[in-house]
Amino acid sequence: MTQEIKESELLKALEIPGKPLVVFLHTPLCGTCKVAHRMLEIAGHLLPEDLVIHEANVNMLPEIVGSYRISSVPALLVAQADRLTPPEVHYAMSSVERVLEYIRRGITP
C-alpha cells in the first residue's frame, strides 16, 4: 500500500539518510497514473514488508518538480538509503516487472 506524502515531508526525507525512499508521482485525473498505481500495488506485494511506498500529487510539489525536473507523470522517484547519489526518476512503467526492477535497483545497497 502507498502513503500520501506532503512536499515538506518529502524534502526532509530526501535530505536525511536512513531507509530507501520510493515515491509514486501522479496527478488526480491521469488515466495512465491509475494504471501505473495498480502495477505499483501489485509490485508492493513482492517487496520487503517494511518498505513504505509514498505517493504525491505533483501539482502540490512545485519545489520537487523544479529540483528534480519532473517532466511527466506517472513517475517513480527512488532514493537510496544512504542518499549519497541523487534520486532516480523513472517514467516508463510499462509492466509490474519494470516497476519492481526500478525499486529493487534503488533499494539494494
C-alpha positions in Angstrom: 0.0 0.0 0.0 1.0 3.6 -0.5 1.1 6.5 1.9 0.5 10.1 0.8 3.4 12.4 1.5 3.5 16.2 1.5 6.2 18.3 -0.1 7.8 19.4 3.2 8.0 15.8 4.4 9.4 14.7 1.1 12.1 17.4 1.1 13.1 16.4 4.6 13.2 12.7 3.8 15.4 13.3 0.7 18.0 15.0 2.9 18.2 12.5 5.7 19.9 9.1 5.2 18.1 6.1 6.6 15.7 4.0 4.7 15.3 3.8 1.0 12.7 6.2 -0.3 10.2 5.4 -3.1 7.6 8.0 -4.2 5.0 7.5 -6.9 4.3 10.9 -8.5 0.9 11.4 -10.2 -1.9 13.8 -10.9 -5.5 13.1 -10.0 -7.1 13.0 -13.5 -4.3 11.0 -15.2 -5.6 7.7 -16.5 -2.1 6.3 -17.1 -1.3 7.1 -13.5 -4.2 5.0 -12.3 -2.8 2.0 -14.4 0.7 2.6 -13.0 -0.7 2.9 -9.5 -2.3 -0.5 -9.9 1.0 -2.0 -11.1 2.7 -0.5 -8.1 0.2 -2.1 -5.7 0.9 -5.5 -7.3 4.6 -4.9 -7.1 4.3 -3.9 -3.5 3.3 -7.5 -2.6 6.7 -8.7 -3.9 8.8 -6.2 -2.0 10.0 -6.2 1.6 7.2 -5.6 4.1 9.0 -2.7 5.8 9.4 -0.7 2.6 6.9 2.2 2.6 5.9 3.4 -0.8 4.8 7.0 -0.8 2.7 8.8 -3.3 2.2 12.5 -4.1 0.3 14.7 -6.5 2.9 16.7 -8.5 0.6 19.7 -8.6 1.4 20.1 -4.9 5.2 19.6 -5.3 6.5 22.7 -7.1 9.9 22.6 -5.5 10.4 18.9 -6.1 9.2 19.2 -9.7 11.7 22.0 -10.3 14.6 20.4 -8.4 14.4 17.0 -10.0 13.0 18.2 -13.3 9.9 16.0 -13.2 8.8 16.2 -16.9 5.7 14.0 -16.9 3.5 11.6 -14.8 3.3 8.9 -13.8 6.8 8.9 -12.4 8.6 6.9 -9.7 11.3 8.7 -7.6 13.6 6.3 -5.9 16.3 7.4 -3.5 18.9 5.0 -2.0 19.1 4.8 1.8 22.5 6.5 2.1 21.3 9.5 -0.1 24.9 9.7 -1.5 23.6 9.7 -5.1 20.7 11.8 -6.4 17.4 10.0 -6.5 16.5 8.4 -9.8 13.3 9.3 -11.6 11.7 6.7 -13.8 8.9 7.3 -16.2 8.4 4.1 -18.3 6.2 2.0 -16.1 5.1 -0.5 -18.7 4.9 -3.6 -16.5 5.0 -4.8 -12.9 8.4 -6.3 -13.7 9.7 -2.9 -14.8 8.4 -1.2 -11.6 10.0 -3.9 -9.5 13.3 -3.5 -11.3 13.3 0.3 -10.6 12.5 -0.2 -7.0 14.9 -3.1 -6.3 17.7 -1.4 -8.1 17.2 1.7 -5.9 16.8 0.0 -2.5 19.6 -2.6 -2.9 22.9 -1.4 -1.5 
